[in-house]
Amino acid sequence: AKAMHANLTKVGGVVYNDYEKDFAQKIQETFGYQAPPLDMAKAVQPFKLSFFPASTDVGDVSWLIPTTGLGTATWVPGTAAHTWQTTAADGMTIGLKGMLNAAKTIAMTGVDLFSNPKLVEQAKAEFLKQRGKDFQYKPLVGDRKPPLDYRKGI
């Protein structure tokens, strides 16, 4: 995670051109609340370990090997998830710029991991310390039948 953050810091945040600033301001006007400043998109936040409160397939993988995540500014600052505003920003250059920042950061981190075996060893050691050596992963798949009738009675 620290290696990835260092690479994100090198890549930098998303800088809006005049067209994107105008678009972003118009999007923020639809929020109905005070949005953060647009310049927030170009700021790389300080490193911190955090929990991502959402469901992904990475959850199962992360019990078995070290993983990390990355968030980049693909939305206008202040945008709520799962809204038309997210779709609008993702579908234009603001989303593209954020995606390119993420791709560069992930690629640079991959190069670091392949070229620095000590970094991989450190990640594994930290992972085992956090998870515990005697941990046994037990997936829920196979323990029960899938709830295919969850809509029954609706």
N, C-alpha and C positions, 0 to 999 in steps of 0.2 A: 504494500500500500504506500509506503514512504517512497519507494522507487518510482511508482506511478505518479505520485504527487509531484515529485521533483521534475518528472518529464512534462506534466501538465503546466508546471510553472515556466518551463522553457518554451513550451508552445504558446502559452498565454491564453487569454480569454477571447471572447467574440467582440470585435470592434464593428460597430454599425456605420455604414455609409449614410449619406443624407436621405436616400430613398428608404432605407431600412429604419432610420430614426423616425421619419414621417409615418411609416406603416406601424411601427411599434407604439407611437403616441396614440394613433387612432385605435389600436387594439386596447391600450390601457384605458382609454375613455369609456370602453364598454364594461369595465370591471364593476363599477358601482362601489368601489372602495379606493383608498389612497394606495397607489402602486409604488413600489420602490423606484429609485432613479434608474434610467436606462443604462447609465454607466456601470451598473452592477454586473452586467453581462460580460464586461471586459476584465473584471476583477477575479483573480484566482483566490479562492477562500483559503485561509490557513489550514494546514493539515490537522485532521482530527479523526479518530476512529469513531464510527457511528454505526448504528443499526438502521438498515433500510426496511421500513415497515411495509413491505409489499410481498406478494407471492411470486416466486420465480422458480424455475427448475434448478437454478444454481444452489438453492437451499440444500438439496440432497447431496450434491457434489461437494459442497463446502464442509461436510462432516468427514470427508475422506481425504481431501487434499487442500492445501492452502489456496485461497481465492481472494480476490479483491474486486471492488467495483469502482465505477467512475461515473460522475455526472458532469455534463457540460451544458452550456447555455444554448439549448435549441429552441427555447420559448422566450417570449418577451418577459422581462422581470415582473413577477407578481402574478403570472398566469397560473390558474388552477388546472390540475390534471383532468383529463377526460372531458375537455370542453372544445367547442368549435375554435376557440382562440389558439389552443395547442395545435390543432390541425392546420390552421391558417399559417402559423409561424413555421411549423415543420415543413410545410409544402412550399416554402420560398427560401430565399438566400439566408435568412436568419437560421433556419433549421439546418441548411446545408453547411454553413460555417461551423455551427456547433458540432455537427457530425464529423466534419473534417478534423476539428480539434481533437475529438475523441479518437478517431482513427490514427492520427499522428501519435497521440499519447500512448495508445495501446501498442502500436508498432514499435515505438522507441523502447517501451518497457519490455516487449518481447526480445528485442536485440540485447537489452541489458541482461535478461535472464539466460539467454543462450551464450552470451560472451562472459558471464561472470558466475561460475558455478557456486562461488561462496554465497552469493545472494540467494540462490535456491536453497542451499544448506541452512542459511539463517531463517528463511521463510518456513522451512520444514520444522526447524527446532522451535520457533515461536508457536507454530501451529500445534505441535505435540504438547508444548507447555500449557497452552490455553485449553486444548481439548482433553488432554490427559492420555497417557500411554495405554491404559487399560480399557479405553472406550471401545465399545462394539456397536457398529451401525446396524440398526434393524429397520429396514424399510417397511412401510405399511402395506405395500403392494403384495398381494398374495395372502394376506391375513383374512381378507373379507371380500365378499362379492362387490363389484362396483354398483353404486346406487343408480341403476339405469331407470328405475321407476320413480325418480324423485319428483316428477310432475304428476304422478298418479293422484287423482282426486281433485285436480285443479279445474 
